[in-house]
């Protein structure tokens, strides 16, 4: 489908099959459908998702609660993720979502209506744990030129700084001195390549670790 008007016939057919009288380009709306004395249904057409599409649809909510956005169904892994994200956005806005496949098949992804997302206690707890562990405010509300600083990286930096000052140490010694309870596991996992296991329970700083301390000095100082 190369034009917005290519979406019109299959959507019109779907609505007429549900007993609606359907007309295109009524006022500012792309499609208006009416069934008896029920409130009108409005459908806004676009080939793909865009901010202007959502602006138009939200504006139509001043006329009726039954507002849909309709797009060509995207393909591919990235497109499927975009479809999922935009489906959630439609639900949050109280909009319906219709997709049309290239073969003309129409799929109603969701209908208009109020939406109250369920809170995830697990995600809330994870966020608060990260908040409590993160020392200072190293990210200043967004990514820095160095990258995002996580609590895990700050723990790794504390371990690296201790090794830089004291040389080869046992994991338990690093944990006691830095307050990083999982210091031994962190250095053993060695996600950043900063630590070298030189003996049973003994760890030393690698040249990459020294570079990491220098590169992430801003976050170390923030902690």
C-alpha positions as a Python dict, from the first residue, in 0.01 Angstrom:
ca = {
    (1, 'X'): (0, 0, 0),
    (2, 'X'): (151, 328, -113),
    (3, 'X'): (-128, 579, -42),
    (4, 'X'): (-343, 655, 259),
    (5, 'X'): (-657, 612, 50),
    (6, 'X'): (-556, 249, -11),
    (7, 'X'): (-649, 186, 353),
    (8, 'X'): (-1002, 310, 300),
    (9, 'X'): (-1169, 18, 111),
    (10, 'X'): (-1075, -262, 354),
    (11, 'X'): (-1166, -53, 660),
    (12, 'X'): (-1494, 55, 500),
    (13, 'X'): (-1573, -310, 427),
    (14, 'X'): (-1499, -408, 788),
    (15, 'X'): (-1724, -138, 933),
    (16, 'X'): (-2005, -202, 687),
    (17, 'X'): (-1991, -568, 784),
    (18, 'X'): (-2067, -457, 1140),
    (19, 'X'): (-2373, -264, 1027),
    (20, 'X'): (-2223, 84, 995),
    (21, 'X'): (-2289, 340, 724),
    (22, 'X'): (-1943, 460, 623),
    (23, 'X'): (-1834, 781, 451),
    (24, 'X'): (-1489, 916, 377),
    (25, 'X'): (-1351, 1269, 421),
    (26, 'X'): (-1631, 1404, 635),
    (27, 'X'): (-1526, 1742, 773),
    (28, 'X'): (-1169, 1703, 899),
    (29, 'X'): (-1206, 1329, 961),
    (30, 'X'): (-1072, 1066, 721),
    (31, 'X'): (-1353, 818, 790),
    (32, 'X'): (-1682, 859, 975),
    (33, 'X'): (-1911, 562, 1043),
    (34, 'X'): (-2260, 563, 1196),
    (35, 'X'): (-2483, 281, 1315),
    (36, 'X'): (-2833, 389, 1408),
    (37, 'X'): (-2837, 639, 1692),
    (38, 'X'): (-2500, 528, 1829),
    (39, 'X'): (-2217, 784, 1864),
    (40, 'X'): (-2013, 820, 1544),
    (41, 'X'): (-1694, 625, 1488),
    (42, 'X'): (-1399, 820, 1347),
    (43, 'X'): (-1092, 661, 1188),
    (44, 'X'): (-777, 858, 1104),
    (45, 'X'): (-560, 705, 833),
    (46, 'X'): (-182, 714, 792),
    (47, 'X'): (63, 483, 620),
    (48, 'X'): (273, 471, 936),
    (49, 'X'): (273, 592, 1293),
    (50, 'X'): (355, 958, 1348),
    (51, 'X'): (308, 1224, 1610),
    (52, 'X'): (71, 1413, 1382),
    (53, 'X'): (-150, 1103, 1357),
    (54, 'X'): (-191, 1093, 1733),
    (55, 'X'): (-249, 1469, 1744),
    (56, 'X'): (-531, 1432, 1491),
    (57, 'X'): (-686, 1139, 1673),
    (58, 'X'): (-676, 1311, 2013),
    (59, 'X'): (-843, 1616, 1856),
    (60, 'X'): (-1127, 1391, 1732),
    (61, 'X'): (-1194, 1283, 2091),
    (62, 'X'): (-1367, 1620, 2129),
    (63, 'X'): (-1632, 1483, 1891),
    (64, 'X'): (-1667, 1121, 1999),
    (65, 'X'): (-1504, 865, 2227),
    (66, 'X'): (-1498, 614, 1940),
    (67, 'X'): (-1178, 717, 1763),
    (68, 'X'): (-937, 482, 1587),
    (69, 'X'): (-602, 532, 1419),
    (70, 'X'): (-532, 306, 1121),
    (71, 'X'): (-192, 229, 966),
    (72, 'X'): (-34, -25, 736),
    (73, 'X'): (83, -311, 958),
    (74, 'X'): (461, -277, 995),
    (75, 'X'): (690, -572, 928),
    (76, 'X'): (1014, -689, 1082),
    (77, 'X'): (1143, -725, 1438),
    (78, 'X'): (1193, -353, 1497),
    (79, 'X'): (855, -278, 1341),
    (80, 'X'): (682, -530, 1565),
    (81, 'X'): (833, -361, 1868),
    (82, 'X'): (713, -24, 1737),
    (83, 'X'): (364, -170, 1690),
    (84, 'X'): (362, -294, 2048),
    (85, 'X'): (479, 42, 2183),
    (86, 'X'): (224, 236, 1979),
    (87, 'X'): (-50, -5, 2084),
    (88, 'X'): (29, 80, 2446),
    (89, 'X'): (22, 450, 2359),
    (90, 'X'): (-320, 413, 2195),
    (91, 'X'): (-454, 240, 2502),
    (92, 'X'): (-318, 511, 2730),
    (93, 'X'): (-482, 778, 2513),
    (94, 'X'): (-813, 592, 2493),
    (95, 'X'): (-780, 538, 2117),
    (96, 'X'): (-849, 231, 1909),
    (97, 'X'): (-587, 90, 1672),
    (98, 'X'): (-647, -77, 1336),
    (99, 'X'): (-373, -223, 1117),
    (100, 'X'): (-410, -320, 753),
    (101, 'X'): (-184, -581, 601),
    (102, 'X'): (-47, -545, 251),
    (103, 'X'): (-288, -817, 139),
    (104, 'X'): (-579, -601, 260),
    (105, 'X'): (-661, -797, 575),
    (106, 'X'): (-778, -567, 856),
    (107, 'X'): (-684, -636, 1218),
    (108, 'X'): (-833, -446, 1512),
    (109, 'X'): (-549, -434, 1764),
    (110, 'X'): (-756, -258, 2032),
    (111, 'X'): (-1083, -69, 2072),
    (112, 'X'): (-1120, 280, 2223),
    (113, 'X'): (-1186, 305, 2593),
    (114, 'X'): (-1043, 402, 2931),
    (115, 'X'): (-725, 223, 3025),
    (116, 'X'): (-566, 182, 3369),
    (117, 'X'): (-231, -1, 3342),
    (118, 'X'): (-152, -244, 3620),
    (119, 'X'): (145, -140, 3829),
    (120, 'X'): (431, -389, 3850),
    (121, 'X'): (550, -426, 4208),
    (122, 'X'): (860, -605, 4083),
    (123, 'X'): (958, -319, 3848),
    (124, 'X'): (886, -62, 4117),
    (125, 'X'): (1104, -249, 4365),
    (126, 'X'): (1384, -282, 4106),
    (127, 'X'): (1372, 91, 4032),
    (128, 'X'): (1383, 184, 4400),
    (129, 'X'): (1674, -56, 4464),
    (130, 'X'): (1871, 110, 4185),
    (131, 'X'): (1777, 453, 4323),
    (132, 'X'): (1906, 364, 4670),
    (133, 'X'): (2228, 206, 4541),
    (134, 'X'): (2317, 489, 4304),
    (135, 'X'): (2554, 731, 4478),
    (136, 'X'): (2498, 1101, 4410),
    (137, 'X'): (2341, 1214, 4083),
    (138, 'X'): (2605, 1126, 3820),
    (139, 'X'): (2373, 1130, 3520),
    (140, 'X'): (2213, 1472, 3577),
    (141, 'X'): (1882, 1358, 3433),
    (142, 'X'): (2017, 1203, 3115),
    (143, 'X'): (2308, 1044, 2932),
    (144, 'X'): (2643, 1217, 2969),
    (145, 'X'): (2919, 1227, 2711),
    (146, 'X'): (3070, 929, 2897),
    (147, 'X'): (2750, 724, 2908),
    (148, 'X'): (2492, 626, 3168),
    (149, 'X'): (2629, 554, 3515),
    (150, 'X'): (2456, 264, 3691),
    (151, 'X'): (2485, 153, 4052),
    (152, 'X'): (2662, -160, 3927),
    (153, 'X'): (2926, 49, 3751),
    (154, 'X'): (2973, 260, 4063),
    (155, 'X'): (3031, -60, 4264),
    (156, 'X'): (3287, -173, 4007),
    (157, 'X'): (3458, 166, 4027),
    (158, 'X'): (3483, 142, 4407),
    (159, 'X'): (3642, -199, 4377),
    (160, 'X'): (3879, -77, 4106),
    (161, 'X'): (3978, 229, 4308),
    (162, 'X'): (4060, 11, 4609),
    (163, 'X'): (4281, -217, 4400),
    (164, 'X'): (4449, 84, 4239),
    (165, 'X'): (4545, 214, 4582),
    (166, 'X'): (4625, -110, 4765),
    (167, 'X'): (4728, -350, 4491),
    (168, 'X'): (4625, -716, 4478),
    (169, 'X'): (4360, -795, 4741),
    (170, 'X'): (4124, -1069, 4842),
    (171, 'X'): (3761, -1022, 4745),
    (172, 'X'): (3653, -1021, 5109),
    (173, 'X'): (3898, -741, 5186),
    (174, 'X'): (3764, -533, 4897),
    (175, 'X'): (3406, -592, 5012),
    (176, 'X'): (3485, -485, 5369),
    (177, 'X'): (3679, -177, 5264),
    (178, 'X'): (3439, -50, 4996),
    (179, 'X'): (3101, -158, 5131),
    (180, 'X'): (3032, -349, 4806),
    (181, 'X'): (2890, -672, 4949),
    (182, 'X'): (2913, -860, 4618),
    (183, 'X'): (3268, -743, 4544),
    (184, 'X'): (3409, -1094, 4495),
    (185, 'X'): (3133, -1194, 4254),
    (186, 'X'): (3154, -861, 4072),
    (187, 'X'): (3529, -896, 4015),
    (188, 'X'): (3493, -1263, 3921),
    (189, 'X'): (3223, -1186, 3661),
    (190, 'X'): (3446, -904, 3530),
    (191, 'X'): (3192, -754, 3290),
    (192, 'X'): (3410, -454, 3209),
    (193, 'X'): (3746, -635, 3187),
    (194, 'X'): (3881, -435, 3481),
    (195, 'X'): (3983, -721, 3711),
    (196, 'X'): (4232, -1006, 3688),
    (197, 'X'): (4199, -1314, 3908),
    (198, 'X'): (4560, -1384, 4001),
    (199, 'X'): (4495, -1653, 4263),
    (200, 'X'): (4225, -1816, 4469),
    (201, 'X'): (4010, -1525, 4583),
    (202, 'X'): (4284, -1276, 4483),
    (203, 'X'): (4220, -995, 4235),
    (204, 'X'): (4430, -726, 4071),
    (205, 'X'): (4347, -428, 3856),
    (206, 'X'): (4403, -462, 3481),
    (207, 'X'): (4530, -180, 3254),
    (208, 'X'): (4174, -158, 3124),
    (209, 'X'): (4059, -103, 3480),
    (210, 'X'): (4301, 186, 3523),
    (211, 'X'): (4161, 342, 3205),
    (212, 'X'): (3809, 286, 3337),
    (213, 'X'): (3889, 475, 3658),
    (214, 'X'): (4017, 767, 3455),
    (215, 'X'): (3731, 763, 3205),
    (216, 'X'): (3460, 740, 3472),
    (217, 'X'): (3624, 979, 3718),
    (218, 'X'): (3317, 1206, 3706),
    (219, 'X'): (3092, 928, 3834),
    (220, 'X'): (3344, 819, 4094),
    (221, 'X'): (3367, 1172, 4227),
    (222, 'X'): (2985, 1199, 4219),
    (223, 'X'): (2964, 896, 4445),
}
